[in-house]
C-alpha cells in the first residue's frame, strides 16, 4: 500500500502522466476513426468534402496550431510556478503541479496534435498511386478536437488567473490538510488503556538493537498494520524513532528493536516506512500547516510587507486548528491481542501543532497589530473548545504572542 501511495503521489504531481494518457487515447481514436472511414461510403457521414490536398492543408494547420498552443501553455505554467515560488513559498509549487486542469489542458493539446498527425499520414490522393483516400469522419473529429482545444485554452487562462491568487492557494492547501486530518486523526479520544500500555513500554530496560535508515529523506508515510503484524511475534517490540514528516539520514536510526528478529522481518519492517525526498500530505498534517505558515512568513517579510495576506493565512490555520482541537489523536503504543505493548509510533501532539502554527508567525508579525489581534482572536476561540492539557497549551501560546496594543 505504501508503494502504491508513493507511486500515486508521484503520478499526481507529474506533468507528463495525464498528457501521456491523452496521447494513448489519441492513438486509439485515430486508429478507430480511420478504420470507420474505410468502412463508410465516400459520400456518407463526412462533413469535410474537400480533396486530399485540401485535407492535408487543413490538418497541417491544426497540427501547427496545437504545437503553438502546447508551447504557450507550458510557458505560462512555468512562469506561474516561478512566481508562486518567489511570492508565496517554494513548497506551494506542488499545488500547481497537482492541478488537474493544467495537466488535462496540456493533455488535450498533445492529444489533438498527435491525432491530427496520425490522420494526416493516412490521406492518399490518386496522384500518390492507387485509390485515393480522404478520411472525412476523422477530419471532422479533428475539427471537434480543435474547437475543444480553443475552449480549453480560454478556460485555462481564466483558471490560471484565479489559481495564482494567494487565497486560492491557501484554500487548496487547507482542503488537502482537512482530508489528511480525517485520515490520520480518529474521532475517538485516546483511551486510558493506551496510557497503561505506554507505561508498560517505558518500564523496559533492555538495550535495543538499532535498525538504520537505508536512504536520506523525509518520512512521508507508514503502514501501522504491517509494522504491528511483523512485531507481533514472540518477544519482539519495535519503536519508530522519527515521526512522520521528520528527516532521516542514511545510516541513522529508523527503528529501535527488542527481542529476536530475523533478516526477512527486518526488511519487511523497513519497507513499512516510506521515505521520500520531500514531505507530502499523505499522512503529514504538519506539512499543510507548514505551507500556510510559510505563506504568512513570506507575506510578513520586509520585501513584501503584506499583513493582510498573513491574516488571511491565519484564517485558514484557525479552521484547521479548530478541527485538531476536538479530534482524537493516534495512540503512541500499539498492543497485541493480549494487551502487551508491541509497537511505539509517535505522532505530533496538539501542543506541537499549536506551536508550529503560531510561534513563527507571532515573531514575524510582532509589530503588526492586525496579525497579533488575529492570533489572539484565534487562540481565544480555541481555548473555548479545549479542556485540560489542550487548554493549557493554548494559554501557553497566548503568553508567547505580543499583546495587540504592543
C-alpha positions in Angstrom: 0.0 0.0 0.0 2.8 2.4 0.8 4.5 1.7 -2.6 1.1 2.3 -4.3 0.6 5.5 -2.4 4.1 6.7 -3.3 3.5 6.0 -7.0 0.1 7.7 -6.8 1.7 10.8 -5.3 4.4 10.8 -7.9 2.0 10.5 -10.8 -0.4 13.1 -9.3 2.5 15.6 -9.2 3.9 14.9 -12.6 3.2 17.0 -15.7 3.7 14.0 -18.1 1.3 11.3 -16.8 -2.1 12.8 -17.8 -0.8 14.0 -21.2 0.6 10.5 -21.8 -2.8 9.0 -21.1 -4.4 11.6 -23.5 -1.8 10.7 -26.1 -2.6 7.0 -25.9 -6.3 7.8 -26.2 -5.5 9.9 -29.3 -3.6 7.0 -30.9 -6.6 4.7 -30.3 -9.1 7.2 -31.5 -7.1 7.8 -34.7 -6.9 4.1 -35.5 -10.6 3.7 -34.8 -11.7 6.6 -36.9 -9.6 5.8 -39.9 -11.0 2.2 -39.7 -14.5 3.6 -39.7 -13.7 5.8 -42.6 -12.6 2.9 -44.7 -15.9 1.1 -44.0 -18.1 4.1 -44.8 -19.1 5.0 -48.4 -17.2 8.1 -49.7 -20.3 10.3 -49.6 -21.7 9.2 -46.2 -21.0 10.8 -42.8 -18.3 13.2 -43.9 -18.7 16.9 -43.2 -15.4 17.6 -44.9 -15.8 17.3 -48.7 -12.5 18.6 -50.0 -9.7 17.0 -51.9 -6.8 15.1 -50.5 -4.5 18.2 -50.8 -7.1 20.3 -49.0 -7.3 17.8 -46.2 -3.6 17.8 -45.8 -3.5 21.6 -45.7 -6.3 21.7 -43.0 -4.7 19.0 -40.8 -1.3 20.6 -41.1 -2.7 23.9 -40.0 -4.4 22.3 -37.0 -1.2 20.4 -36.0 0.9 23.7 -36.2 -1.7 25.5 -34.1 -1.7 22.8 -31.4 2.0 22.8 -31.2 1.9 26.6 -30.6 -0.9 26.2 -28.0 1.1 23.5 -26.2 4.3 25.6 -26.1 2.3 28.6 -24.8 0.6 26.6 -22.0 3.9 25.1 -20.9 5.5 28.6 -20.8 2.6 30.1 -18.8 2.7 27.2 -16.4 6.4 27.6 -15.8 6.1 31.4 -15.2 3.3 30.8 -12.7 5.4 28.2 -10.9 8.3 30.7 -10.7 6.0 33.5 -9.5 4.3 31.3 -6.9 7.7 30.1 -5.6 9.0 33.6 -5.1 5.8 35.3 -3.9 4.3 32.6 -1.7 6.6 29.6 -0.9 8.6 27.0 -2.8 6.5 24.4 -1.1 3.3 25.5 -2.8 4.7 24.6 -6.2 3.3 21.0 -5.7 -0.2 22.6 -5.6 0.2 23.8 -9.2 1.9 20.6 -10.3 -1.0 18.6 -8.9 -3.6 20.8 -10.6 -5.7 18.5 -12.8 -6.9 21.4 -15.0 -3.3 22.2 -16.1 -2.5 18.6 -16.8 -5.7 18.0 -18.7 -5.4 21.1 -20.9 -1.9 20.1 -21.7 -3.0 16.6 -22.4 -5.8 17.7 -24.7 -3.4 19.8 -26.8 -0.9 17.0 -27.1 -3.7 14.5 -28.0 -5.1 16.8 -30.7 -1.7 17.4 -32.2 -0.9 13.6 -32.2 -4.3 12.7 -33.5 -4.0 15.1 -36.4 -0.6 13.8 -37.4 -1.8 10.2 -37.4 -4.8 11.0 -39.5 -2.6 13.1 -41.8 -0.4 10.2 -42.7 -3.5 8.2 -43.8 -4.5 10.6 -46.5 -3.9 9.3 -50.1 -4.6 11.0 -53.4 -4.8 9.3 -56.9 -1.5 11.1 -57.7 0.1 9.0 -54.9 -0.8 5.8 -56.7 -3.7 3.5 -56.1 -7.1 4.6 -54.9 -7.4 7.9 -53.2 -8.5 8.0 -49.5 -9.7 11.1 -47.6 -10.9 10.2 -44.1 -13.7 12.6 -43.9 -15.1 11.5 -40.5 -11.6 11.5 -39.0 -11.1 15.1 -40.2 -14.4 16.1 -38.7 -13.2 14.7 -35.3 -10.0 16.7 -35.7 -12.2 19.9 -36.1 -14.1 18.9 -33.0 -10.9 18.5 -31.1 -9.7 21.8 -32.3 -12.8 23.6 -31.1 -12.5 21.8 -27.7 -8.8 22.9 -27.5 -9.7 26.5 -28.2 -12.4 26.4 -25.5 -9.9 24.7 -23.1 -7.3 27.4 -23.8 -9.8 30.1 -22.8 -10.7 28.2 -19.7 -7.1 27.6 -18.9 -6.3 31.4 -19.0 -9.2 32.1 -16.7 -8.2 29.2 -14.4 -4.6 30.4 -14.1 -5.7 34.0 -13.4 -7.6 32.7 -10.4 -5.1 30.0 -9.4 -2.3 32.5 -9.0 -4.2 34.3 -6.2 -2.9 33.7 -2.7 -6.4 32.9 -1.4 -6.9 30.2 -4.0 -3.6 28.5 -3.0 -4.4 28.8 0.7 -7.9 27.2 0.2 -6.3 24.4 -1.8 -3.7 23.7 0.9 -6.4 23.9 3.7 -8.7 21.5 1.8 -5.9 19.0 1.4 -4.9 19.3 5.0 -8.5 18.7 6.2 -8.6 15.5 4.2 -5.3 14.4 5.9 -6.8 15.2 9.4 -9.7 13.0 8.6 -7.4 10.1 7.6 -4.9 10.4 10.4 -6.9 11.6 13.5 -9.5 9.3 14.9 -12.8 10.6 16.0 -12.5 8.9 19.4 -10.0 10.3 22.0 -7.1 8.2 23.3 -8.4 5.6 25.8 -6.9 5.1 29.2 -5.7 1.6 28.1 -3.2 3.4 25.8 -1.7 5.2 28.7 -1.3 1.9 30.6 0.4 0.3 27.5 2.8 3.3 27.3 3.7 2.9 31.0 4.4 -0.8 30.5 6.6 0.1 27.5 8.6 2.6 29.4 9.4 0.1 32.2 11.6 -1.9 29.8 15.3 -1.5 30.4 16.7 -4.0 27.8 19.2 -2.3 25.4 17.7 -2.1 21.9 19.0 -3.0 18.5 19.1 -0.2 16.0 17.7 -0.6 12.5 19.3 2.1 10.3 17.5 4.0 7.6 18.5 2.9 4.1 18.4 6.4 2.5 18.3 10.1 3.2 15.0 11.9 3.1 11.8 12.5 5.0 9.3 10.0 6.5 6.3 10.6 4.3 4.1 7.6 5.3 4.0 4.4 7.2 1.9 1.2 7.4 1.0 0.7 11.0 -0.8 -2.6 10.4 2.2 -4.0 8.6 4.5 -2.9 11.4 2.3 -4.4 14.1 2.0 -7.6 12.1 5.8 -8.1 11.9 6.3 -7.1 15.5 3.5 -9.3 16.9 5.7 -12.4 17.0 7.4 -13.9 20.1 9.1 -11.4 22.3 9.5 -8.7 19.6 8.9 -5.0 20.1 9.6 -2.1 17.8 9.9 1.7 18.2 9.8 4.1 15.3 12.4 6.8 16.1 11.3 9.6 13.7 7.8 10.9 13.4 6.0 11.3 10.0 7.5 14.4 8.4 10.8 14.2 10.2 14.1 14.0 8.3 16.2 10.8 8.4 19.8 10.2 7.1 21.2 7.1 5.6 22.7 5.0 8.4 20.7 7.0 11.1 18.3 5.3 13.5 14.9 4.3 12.0 13.7 1.7 14.5 14.7 0.5 17.9 14.1 -3.2 18.2 13.8 -5.5 21.1 13.6 -9.3 21.0 14.6 -11.8 18.3 14.4 -10.6 14.7 15.4 -12.4 11.5 16.7 -10.7 8.4 13.5 -11.1 6.4 11.3 -9.5 9.0 13.7 -6.6 9.5 13.4 -6.0 5.8 9.6 -6.1 5.9 9.7 -3.6 8.8 11.9 -1.1 7.0 9.6 -1.4 3.9 6.6 -0.4 6.1 8.1 3.1 6.3 8.0 5.3 3.2 10.9 7.7 2.8 10.7 10.4 0.2 12.7 13.4 -1.0 10.2 15.9 0.4 7.2 16.0 2.7 3.7 15.2 1.4 0.2 15.4 2.8 -0.3 11.6 2.7 -0.2 11.3 6.5 1.5 14.5 7.5 -0.9 17.1 8.9 2.0 19.3 9.9 3.1 19.7 6.3 -0.2 21.5 5.5 0.3 23.9 8.4 3.9 24.3 7.4 2.9 25.5 4.0 0.4 28.0 5.4 2.9 29.3 7.9 5.5 29.8 5.1 3.0 31.9 3.1 2.3 34.1 6.2 6.1 34.5 6.8 6.7 35.4 3.2 3.9 38.0 3.4 5.4 39.5 6.6 8.9 39.7 5.2 10.3 43.2 4.7 10.4 42.9 1.0 6.6 42.2 0.7 5.1 43.6 4.0 1.6 42.3 3.4 -0.1 41.7 6.8 -3.5 41.3 5.1 -2.3 38.1 3.4 -0.9 36.9 6.7 -4.2 37.5 8.4 -6.0 35.5 5.6 -3.5 32.7 6.2 -4.3 32.7 9.9 -8.0 32.4 9.0 -7.2 29.0 7.3 -4.9 27.9 10.1 -7.7 28.7 12.6 -10.1 26.5 10.9 -7.6 23.6 10.8 -6.6 24.0 14.4 -10.2 24.0 15.5 -10.6 20.6 13.9 -7.5 19.4 15.6 -8.6 20.8 18.9 -11.6 18.5 19.1 -10.1 15.5 17.3 -8.7 12.3 18.7 -5.0 11.5 18.4 -3.4 8.2 17.5 -2.1 6.3 20.5 1.7 6.1 20.6 1.7 2.4 21.5 0.0 -0.4 19.6 -0.7 -3.6 21.6 -1.2 -7.2 20.7 -4.3 -9.3 21.4 -3.3 -9.8 25.0 -2.8 -6.1 25.6 1.0 -6.3 25.6 2.9 -3.4 24.1 4.4 -4.2 20.7 4.9 -1.0 18.6 5.6 2.6 19.6 4.9 5.2 16.9 4.9 8.8 18.0 2.6 11.4 16.3 2.6 15.2 16.6 0.6 16.3 19.6 -1.9 19.2 19.9 0.9 21.3 21.5 3.2 20.5 18.6 0.6 21.7 16.0 -0.2 24.8 18.0 3.5 25.8 18.3 4.1 25.2 14.6 1.0 27.3 13.6 1.6 30.3 15.9 5.2 30.7 17.1 7.0 31.8 13.9 4.0 34.0 12.7 4.0 35.7 16.2 7.7 36.5 15.9 7.5 37.8 12.3 4.3 39.8 12.9 5.1 41.1 16.4 5.0 44.7 15.1 1.8 44.2 13.0 -1.3 44.9 15.2 -3.6 43.2 12.7 -1.6 40.0 12.9 -1.3 39.9 16.7 -5.0 40.7 17.1 -6.0 37.9 14.8 -3.7 35.4 16.6 -5.2 36.4 19.9 -8.7 36.0 18.5 -7.9 32.6 17.2 -6.4 31.4 20.5 -9.4 32.8 22.4 -11.7 30.7 20.3 -9.5 27.6 20.6 -9.5 27.9 24.4 -13.3 27.8 24.4 -13.4 24.4 22.7 -10.5 22.8 24.6 -10.1 21.4 28.1 -7.3 20.1 30.3 -3.8 19.9 28.8 -5.0 21.2 25.5 -6.3 24.4 27.0 -3.1 24.8 29.0 -1.2 24.6 25.7 -3.4 27.3 24.3 -2.8 29.6 27.2 1.0 29.0 26.9 0.7 30.0 23.2 -1.1 33.2 24.2 1.7 34.2 26.5 4.2 33.9 23.6 2.3 36.3 21.5 2.8 40.1 21.9 -0.3 42.0 23.1 -2.2 43.5 20.2 -1.7 47.0 21.6 2.1 46.5 22.0 
